[in-house]
Amino acid sequence: MNGVVAANNLKTVLLLGGLMGLFVVVGSLWGAEGMILGLVFGGLMNLSAWWFSDTIAIKSMRGQEVTREQGGWLYEMVEELAINAGLPMPRVYICPHAAPNAFATGRSPKKAAVAFTQGLLQTMSREEIRGVAAHELAHIKNRDTLTSTIAATVSGVLAFLAQWGLLLGGGRREGGNPLVMFAVVILAALGAALIKAMISRSREFVADADGARIAGSPDGLISALGKLDAMSRRIPLNQPNPAMNNLFIIEPLASNLGGGSTLINLFATHPPTEKRIASLRSLRI
């Protein structure tokens, strides 16, 4: 477990450092002043990603926090699982989306939050929800949430900058700036490659196995993953930030993403669900 946490902490440092470097390199195309501007903007982005990435993720999903009184059995279930995992009690949110899904976020276990969609709570049994919640707590315990949430924030910014730059550079018949187009394409391409390197698909297998141990059995998560995979094909997740896809227990379908999110679709952040289920079934032996 310590090795996983150390690896994720290193990835976070590299991700933030890489983001700073990208802004400085692109800014240098405009000379010393551009480099300084890139350094300042990159620093501000790093601070924002570190302090506010979890808030951005929750707000983009319109999550509403629930207390012990409001959350009832759900809150008590998360509390029990957090004790099993040796974690502080995370904040619990419910998101008003019909598509069943869930995610965890937060820069540390003390600042962590777990969010469930209404669709998940309405379509899953309590045993299945228990498996999902344990999986998300495993992400918190392994410090996956910090890396994933920062990556989502950075990825979303890069996609926005790429779209903005392409409009600025190629959206006008006159006065188009090829240098701007070149800069944003390089920025987006390098950023996408960097984020892909930071987000390992193997983290889902680790969180599945750790989640099964936290829940006391893999059965609930096995059943939940099968239902989530099938239902996600019928009920698309209407979330405005495709860069957040890596946060969810089941990755939203790429076909649900907007036309401007091609850069985000260049890589998948989750392994095939059937392989995850097979791996969990092997824990029964």
N, C-alpha and C positions, 0 to 999 in steps of 0.2 A: 504493500500500500504506500509506503514512504517513497518508493521509487516512482510510482505513478504520479504522486503529488509533486515530486521534484521535477519530473519531466514536464508536467503541465505548467509549473511555475516558470521553467526555462522557456517554454513555448510562448508564454505570455510576454516575457521580457523581449524575446526575439521579434514577436509580432509588433509590439509597440516601437521597438528600435527600428524595425523595417519600415514601419509607417513614417516615422520621422525622416528616415533616409530617403524615402520616395518623394516626400514633399520638398526636401532640400535639393535633390537631383533635378526634379522638374522645375523648381524655382530658379535653379542656376541657368536654365535656358534663357532667362531674362536678365542675366548678369548678377552682380553682387546684390543689388536691391531685391531682385527676385529670390535669391538664395536666402536672404534675411527674412523676407516675407514667408517663404516656405518653412523656415525654421520656426518662426513664430506660430504660423498656422498649424504646423505639425505638432508643436508643443501643446497648443490649445486642444487639438484633437485628442492627443494622448490623455490629457487631464480629463476631458469630457468622457472619453471611452472608459477610463478607470473609475470615475466617480458616478457617472450617470447612465452607463450602458444598461444596467438592470432596470432603472426607471423607464428608460426609452422602450425597452422590450415589453414591459408590463403595460405601459400607456398605449403602445401601438396595438396591443390586443384588447384594450379597454377593460383590463382586469380590475375587479373590485375586491378589496381585501375583506376577509371575513374574520370575525373574532370567535372566541370559544363559544359564546352564546349563539352567534349567527351560524357558525360552521357546523355545530352539532357533531354528529358521528364522523363526518369528514375530518374536522379539526382534531378530534380525539384519535382518529386513526393515524393521522400524520404525526401527532405527538408521540404515540406509542412507537411508531416506526423510527422516529428521530432518536428516541431513547435506545432502541435496539441498535441503531447505527452509531451511538455515542456522539450525537450531534446536538447543538442547541436547537430549540424549536424554531423552524423557519416561518416566515409570514406565509399565509395561505390566501390565494386569490382564485376567484371564479371569473372566467371570461365568457361574455355573452355570444358564443358562437355555436352553431348547430353541429359543426364537424367535430367528431370526437378526437381530442388530442390533449397533450399536456407538455409542460416544459418547466425547467428549473433555471434560476438565474441568481446572480449575486457575486460580488467580488471575494467573499469569504463565507465560511459557514455561519458566522455571526450576523452577516448581512444578507443571508440567503432568502429566497422565496420560491414557493412551488405554486404553479398555476394550472388549473384544470378548466377545460371548456365545459359549458353546460351540456353539450352533446355527449361528452364522455360520461358525465355523471348520470345522464338520463338513460344511456344505452348499455352501460357496463354493470355487472354485479359488483357487490362490495369486495369480493375476493379478487376480482379483476382490477378494480380501482386500487386495492391494496398493493397488488403487484406493480402497477404503474407508479404509484407514489413511492414505493421502495426503490424502483429504478431511478427516479428523479433524485431521491436522497443519496443514492450511490454516486450520481454525478456531482452532487455538492461535496460529498466526502472526499472524492478524488480530485477536487478543484477543477473539474471540467467546466463548471459554469462560468468561471472568470474568463478562461480562454475562449469559450464559445460565444459568450455575450460580447466580448470585445471584438472578436472576429466578425460577428454579425453587424456591429456598429461600423467597423472599418469597411466591410464589404458594401454596406449600404451607401456610405459616403463616396466610395470609389465609383459605384454604379451611377450615383447622382452626378458626380463630377464628369464622368465620361459622357453622359447624356447632355449635360450642360455645355461641355466643351465641343461636342460634335455639332450642337445647334449653333454655338458661337462661331465655330470654324467653318462649318459647311452649310449652315442654314440660310446663308445669304448669297445671292448671286454675285453681289459685289462686296468687296471688303472682306471676303473670307480669309481666314488666317490658317494656312497649312501647318505652321509651326504649332499653333494651339491644338489642332487636330492630332498631330504627331505626338505631342506631349501627353495629351489625355489618353491616347490609345496605349502608349508605353506605360503610363501610370496604371491604367486599368489592367493591362496584361500582367505586369509585374505584381500588382496587388493581388490579382486572382491567383497567380502561382504561389505567392507567399501564403495566402490564406489557406489554399489547398494543402500546403505543407504543414500548416499549424493544426488543421483539423484532421485527426486520424479516425478512420472509420472503425478501427479496432476498439475505440473507446466505448462504443455501444455494446460490444460483446462483454467488456469488463463490467460496465454498469449493469447489464442484464444479470451476469453471474453474481455480482455483489448485491444487487437488488433482491435476487432470489434468497440469498442468505439473510438479508435484513428482514424479509417478509416471512422467512421460515420455510418457504416452499417455492419452487419455480412454477407451480401449476397456474396460479392466478395470472402471472405475467405471460405465460405461454398462451393462455386463452385470450387475454387482452390483445396481444400482438396480432393474433390471427384475425380477430374482429376488427381491430383498428386498420389493418392493411386492407381488408375487404371494404370497409365502410368509407375509407378515405378516397376510394375510387368512385364512390357514388355521391358523397357529400364533400364538395371541395371546401377547403379552409379559406374563408374570405378574410385574409390578413394582408394589410397594405404594404408590408415590408418583406419581400422575398428573401432578403439577406438573412432573415431570422430562421430560415428553414433548418439550419443545423441545430437549433435549440430543441426542436420538438422530438417526442419519443418516436413518432413516425414522420418521416419527411413528407411535407405536402407535395402533391404531384406537380411536376414541372409545367404541365399543361395549364395549370391554374395561374401561372405567373404572367405578368404583363409583358407586352412586346419589347419594353426597354430593358429587360432583365437578362439578356443573352449572356452577359458576362457571369452572372450568378449561376446559370445553368451549365457552365462548362465542367462542373464537377458535382458528384453526389457526395453527401456527407454521411449517409447511412448505408450499411451493408444490406443485402437483400433480407427481407423479413423471414423468408423460409430458412435461411441459414442461421438467423438468430434463434428461431424456434428450435431448430435441430440442436444447436449448442446448448440451449436450456434443457432440452430433453435428456441430454447426456449427463446432466447433473443428477438425475434420478438414480443412475446406476451406482 
